């Protein structure tokens, strides 16, 4: 369960553990949070998959850019994910497999938005 309250001209979201986040104004927009959720979901998948493959991942950065529909509702028409992965024993094939598994099997956020949103990805592997 999540809750969003509007008080004192401010929106605050709260998760089931009590963590809070400000919305709108000078803070996150709900649509930005959706891209953050996508980036976070696939990042967690990639790290866990590579660890299960016994690969030594040192760092991961995920950037997501999107294009929104011009008319209402202004949903994300496209989401482009860029992964920057550092690990000395990770091959391109390992990374491709991890990304593919995340996008097709594990990432619930990708599964949720993929009906309306065209998701593509690219990556850079740093040894």
C-alpha positions as CSV (number, residue, x, y, z in Angstrom):
1,X,0.0,0.0,0.0
2,X,1.1,3.5,-0.7
3,X,-0.5,6.8,0.4
4,X,-0.3,10.3,-1.1
5,X,-1.5,13.3,1.0
6,X,-1.9,16.9,0.0
7,X,-1.3,19.3,2.9
8,X,0.0,22.9,3.1
9,X,0.2,23.1,-0.7
10,X,2.5,20.0,-0.8
11,X,2.1,16.4,-2.0
12,X,3.8,13.7,0.1
13,X,3.9,10.1,-0.8
14,X,4.5,7.4,1.7
15,X,5.2,3.7,1.2
16,X,4.2,0.7,3.4
17,X,7.4,1.1,5.5
18,X,6.8,4.8,6.3
19,X,9.4,6.2,3.9
20,X,8.3,9.6,2.5
21,X,8.9,11.4,-0.7
22,X,7.8,14.9,-1.9
23,X,6.0,15.1,-5.2
24,X,5.5,17.8,-7.8
25,X,6.7,21.4,-7.4
26,X,10.4,21.5,-7.0
27,X,10.6,17.8,-6.3
28,X,9.9,14.6,-8.3
29,X,7.0,14.4,-10.7
30,X,5.0,11.2,-10.7
31,X,6.2,10.6,-14.3
32,X,9.8,11.0,-13.3
33,X,9.2,8.5,-10.5
34,X,8.0,6.0,-13.0
35,X,11.3,6.2,-14.9
36,X,13.2,6.0,-11.6
37,X,11.1,2.9,-10.8
38,X,12.1,1.4,-14.1
39,X,15.8,2.2,-13.6
40,X,15.7,0.9,-10.1
41,X,13.9,-2.3,-11.0
42,X,16.2,-3.3,-13.8
43,X,19.3,-2.2,-11.9
44,X,18.5,-4.5,-9.0
45,X,17.8,-7.3,-11.5
46,X,21.1,-6.8,-13.4
47,X,23.2,-6.8,-10.2
48,X,21.5,-9.9,-8.8
49,X,21.7,-11.8,-12.1
50,X,25.4,-11.0,-12.6
51,X,26.1,-12.0,-9.0
52,X,24.3,-15.4,-9.5
53,X,26.5,-15.8,-12.6
54,X,29.4,-15.4,-10.2
55,X,30.5,-12.2,-12.0
56,X,32.4,-9.5,-10.2
57,X,30.3,-6.4,-10.8
58,X,32.0,-3.3,-9.4
59,X,29.5,-0.6,-10.4
60,X,26.3,0.0,-12.3
61,X,24.7,3.2,-13.5
62,X,21.3,3.2,-15.2
63,X,20.0,6.3,-17.1
64,X,16.5,6.3,-18.5
65,X,15.3,9.0,-21.0
66,X,11.8,9.1,-22.3
67,X,9.5,10.6,-24.9
68,X,6.0,11.4,-23.8
69,X,2.7,11.4,-25.8
70,X,1.9,14.9,-27.0
71,X,-1.8,14.6,-26.1
72,X,-3.5,13.7,-22.9
73,X,-2.9,11.3,-21.3
74,X,0.8,12.2,-21.6
75,X,2.2,8.7,-21.0
76,X,5.7,7.6,-21.8
77,X,5.6,6.5,-25.5
78,X,9.3,5.5,-25.4
79,X,11.8,4.8,-22.7
80,X,15.5,4.4,-23.6
81,X,17.6,2.7,-21.0
82,X,21.4,3.1,-20.9
83,X,23.4,0.8,-18.7
84,X,27.0,1.6,-17.7
85,X,28.5,-1.5,-16.1
86,X,32.0,-2.0,-14.6
87,X,33.4,-5.4,-13.9
88,X,36.6,-7.1,-15.0
89,X,35.2,-10.6,-15.7
90,X,31.9,-9.7,-17.3
91,X,31.6,-10.4,-21.0
92,X,29.2,-8.7,-23.4
93,X,27.3,-12.0,-23.6
94,X,26.9,-12.0,-19.8
95,X,25.6,-8.5,-19.7
96,X,23.2,-9.0,-22.7
97,X,21.8,-12.1,-21.0
98,X,21.3,-10.2,-17.7
99,X,19.6,-7.3,-19.4
100,X,17.4,-9.6,-21.5
101,X,16.3,-11.6,-18.4
102,X,15.5,-8.4,-16.6
103,X,13.5,-6.9,-19.4
104,X,11.6,-10.1,-20.4
105,X,11.2,-12.0,-17.1
106,X,12.0,-10.2,-13.9
107,X,11.4,-6.4,-14.1
108,X,7.8,-5.8,-13.0
109,X,7.9,-2.1,-13.8
110,X,9.0,-2.9,-17.4
111,X,6.2,-5.5,-17.6
112,X,3.7,-3.0,-16.3
113,X,4.5,-0.2,-18.8
114,X,5.5,-2.3,-21.9
115,X,2.0,-2.4,-23.3
116,X,2.0,1.4,-24.0
117,X,5.7,2.2,-23.8
118,X,8.4,1.1,-26.3
119,X,11.4,0.2,-24.2
120,X,14.9,0.0,-25.8
121,X,18.3,-0.2,-24.3
122,X,22.0,0.2,-24.9
123,X,25.0,-0.3,-22.7
124,X,28.7,0.3,-22.1
125,X,30.8,-2.4,-20.5
126,X,33.9,-1.1,-18.7
127,X,36.6,-3.6,-17.8
